[in-house]
Amino acid sequence: MAMSHEDMLKRAGQLKRQKTSTPGASPSAPPPRIELHEETSEPDLEALTRRSRARGKKVIESTSQHSTSQTPIAPLHTADNTELSFWHPQFLHSQHSRKHNYLHHDINLLRAQDPQSLHENLLADLHRAEATSIMLMDQFTLQSTQKSLDLEQKDQALALSKTETSRLTNEVSELTAQVKKSDELIADLQNQLKAFATEKESWVLKEKDFIHNSELLKDQIGTSLNMGFQLALEQVRVLYPDTDLSATDISKTVVEGQLVDIDD
């Protein structure tokens, strides 16, 4: 007769109390052997399926309710008290599973299930795990391929960036050299301009001196001409005392026998 959900929980509690109250009980003692007997008659598949679904649901609920009482998984210790990971080749998976993953109340829960239903559920879980692993592997391969393509594109972009950076660096170097030459040329032209400005000032001073000297020479020439003209008039007065010389002037010239003023 199959046990109900409440009966299984009560039985699990009793087994737990017996385990903690029994003196000298070894926590690492192997669990009792489960004997599964196949039915001689051909099973009803529909009935088995219904019972499998109902009992599977009860197993899941019972396991979820009792999961908080399970002992935390601890790493395996060797003889020299060295902790081993489950990836280590010397890790005893069967011993670890019996100690941490196979509890006493699991025996009663599994005994209440139909062997063929358990077998079908196990195969279904294996198929799901296999399909899931294939799907995850395909996703991993796709993501890995996409990442490889992304990395390749990034490498190409990086190579192009390096090439462009090198080209721009060369252009900057050339422009820097040109700017330096231009600065030197501008400095040379500025020095020449300063020299020309200094020379211009010198020529301006010389021009002023020439103009001043020219004016002085003109004044001296005019004075000399006036003195010579007056001396000539005095000589004419001595030679011709009766001659009227009032119309004579140094600013006049003789044109066709007449004294005419010189135009300015």
C-alpha positions, 0 to 999 in steps of 0.5 A: 500500500502506497504511503500518503504525503503526510505518512512519508513526512511522519516516517522521515521525522521518526527516522531522523529522531531514531538516528539522533537518539540511537546510541553508538550509531555511526553517521557514515554507516551505509544505508539499507539496500533497496530491493526492487521487485518487478511485477510479473504481469504486464503493467498498465502504461496509462495507470503507470503514467498517472501514478508516476506524475502524482508520485513524482510531484510528491517526491519533489514537494517532499524533497523541497520541504526536507532540503533545509535539513540536509547537511552542507556539502563539505570537501573530501579529506584525505589521510593527510587532512588535505581538502580535495575538490570534486574535480580531483581524480582521487575524489570519491563521488559515490561515498560523497553522494551517499553521505550528503545526497542520499538520506534515510527518508529517501529510501521510503520515498523511493520505495513508494514509487513504481520502478518503471516510472522511476526508470522513465523519469530518470531517462527523461531527465537524462534526455533533458540534460543531454538536450540542454547540454547540446543546446548550451554547447551550441549557444557557447559555440555561437557566442564564441564564434561571435566573440571571435568575429568581434575580436577580429573586427576589433583587431582590424579596427585597431590596426587601421587606427594604428596606421592612421595614427602613424600617418597623422604622427608623420604629418604632424612631424612634417608640419612641425618642421615646416612651422619651425622653418617658417618661424626661422624665416619670419625671424630672419625677415623681422631682423631684416625689417629692423635693419631696413628701419634703422637704415631708413632712419639714417637716410631720413636724417641724411635727407634732412641734412641735405635739405638744410644744407641746400637751403643754406647754399641757396641763401648764400648764393642769393646773398652773393648775387645781391652783393655782386649786383650792388657792386656792379651798380656802384661801378656803373654809377662811377662810370656813368654818373648821369645815368638813371639806374632806379629801374634796375633790380636783381629780380628783372631780366632783359627781354628785347631791350626791356627790363622784365620781372622774372616769373616766380 
